[in-house]
Amino acid sequence: MRFGEMTLVDCDVMEKVLTMFRTQDVLRFLEVGCYRGGTARAVSEWCRDKGVTLDYTGIDNGLLGSAEAPFEGAKFVEGDSAEVFYEVPHCLDVAFIDGDHGGNAVILDTIHYGKRVRIGGVM
């Protein structure tokens, strides 16, 4: 399955991560950096195909295009991930950090969102 702008290797890794949660009723998934929403829509499709309810939250600042929810029913937070972390739920299963790729931003996202990933979850 293709997940947005990812390489085939990255797509394989994402599918393996999602497979870890295929027996859950609900997958709580955070994506920092939605871009055009390709990854989000693919995760939503994967969950639908597997019978898993997706509780998706996306964050994007809109600097690379319009910032909007990537699919119907998605929770979406517009803004800088370093400033809007308080709007993201705790107890995430997966936190996919793919926003600002600069070293300091990745460190801040790791600090802000890592503690929101439940034990047994993946970041």
Wavefront OBJ file of the C-alpha trace (Angstrom):
o trace
v 0.000 0.000 0.000
v 1.236 3.535 -0.759
v 1.257 6.050 2.102
v 1.410 9.554 0.620
v 4.828 10.822 -0.458
v 6.777 7.996 1.254
v 9.354 5.775 -0.392
v 8.398 2.126 -0.863
v 10.644 1.161 2.075
v 8.946 3.763 4.303
v 5.536 2.467 3.176
v 6.573 -1.050 4.173
v 7.640 0.187 7.617
v 4.356 2.099 8.089
v 2.334 -0.975 7.169
v 4.323 -3.082 9.666
v 3.690 -0.476 12.377
v -0.044 -0.385 11.626
v -0.178 -4.192 11.618
v 0.976 -4.129 15.251
v -2.414 -2.591 16.113
v -4.702 -4.550 13.752
v -6.446 -6.398 16.587
v -7.440 -3.203 18.409
v -10.927 -1.777 18.070
v -9.557 1.785 17.808
v -6.195 3.060 16.544
v -5.223 6.452 18.013
v -2.922 7.976 15.400
v -1.191 11.371 15.383
v 0.459 12.814 12.293
v 2.599 15.930 12.637
v 2.946 17.403 9.152
v -0.023 16.376 6.984
v 1.147 18.117 3.779
v -1.467 17.090 1.191
v -3.040 14.356 3.331
v -1.853 11.327 1.360
v -0.480 9.456 4.357
v -3.558 10.221 6.434
v -5.943 8.980 3.746
v -3.892 5.808 3.259
v -3.878 5.109 7.012
v -7.640 5.693 7.047
v -8.098 3.277 4.132
v -5.861 0.665 5.787
v -7.909 0.881 8.988
v -11.201 0.656 7.085
v -9.953 -2.437 5.206
v -8.894 -4.097 8.484
v -12.053 -3.176 10.416
v -10.175 -0.877 12.807
v -11.742 2.422 13.850
v -9.270 5.252 13.307
v -9.052 8.092 15.807
v -6.819 10.393 13.753
v -5.379 13.768 14.740
v -3.329 15.762 12.245
v -1.251 18.888 12.751
v -0.040 21.180 9.991
v 0.923 24.835 9.758
v -0.081 25.244 6.112
v 3.270 26.652 4.983
v 3.452 24.190 2.056
v -0.184 24.574 1.027
v -3.629 24.844 2.500
v -4.002 23.437 5.985
v -7.153 21.352 6.289
v -8.399 18.023 7.569
v -7.169 15.290 5.200
v -10.401 13.278 5.274
v -13.904 13.504 6.703
v -13.966 12.767 10.412
v -10.291 13.573 10.960
v -9.406 15.871 13.820
v -7.162 18.646 12.572
v -5.108 21.243 14.389
v -3.711 24.123 12.343
v -0.524 25.643 13.677
v 3.100 25.107 14.585
v 3.538 21.703 16.226
v 5.753 23.276 18.911
v 2.860 25.532 19.923
v -0.281 23.384 19.607
v 0.820 20.194 21.372
v -1.616 20.848 24.227
v -4.501 20.249 21.766
v -3.421 16.650 21.090
v -4.898 13.796 23.131
v -2.850 11.557 25.404
v -2.748 7.747 25.022
v -1.716 7.690 21.364
v -0.905 4.357 19.741
v 1.161 5.915 16.956
v 2.793 9.338 16.665
v 4.133 9.921 13.160
v 6.444 12.939 13.320
v 6.906 14.265 9.789
v 6.573 18.040 10.095
v 9.508 20.430 10.165
v 12.537 18.251 9.398
v 15.030 20.538 11.139
v 16.910 19.042 14.079
v 15.520 21.403 16.723
v 11.936 20.929 15.522
v 12.270 17.131 15.585
v 13.643 17.305 19.138
v 10.754 19.537 20.253
v 8.173 17.270 18.594
v 9.755 14.258 20.274
v 9.577 15.965 23.671
v 6.008 17.229 23.205
v 4.440 14.174 21.619
v 6.569 11.284 22.872
v 5.038 11.462 26.337
v 1.591 11.224 24.751
v 2.337 7.800 23.244
v 1.099 4.999 25.469
v 3.365 2.207 26.653
v 3.479 -0.256 23.768
v 2.859 2.502 21.232
v 5.172 3.634 18.442
v 6.666 6.994 17.601
l 1 2 3 4 5 6 7 8 9 10 11 12 13 14 15 16 17 18 19 20 21 22 23 24 25 26 27 28 29 30 31 32 33 34 35 36 37 38 39 40 41 42 43 44 45 46 47 48 49 50 51 52 53 54 55 56 57 58 59 60 61 62 63 64 65 66 67 68 69 70 71 72 73 74 75 76 77 78 79 80 81 82 83 84 85 86 87 88 89 90 91 92 93 94 95 96 97 98 99 100 101 102 103 104 105 106 107 108 109 110 111 112 113 114 115 116 117 118 119 120 121 122 123
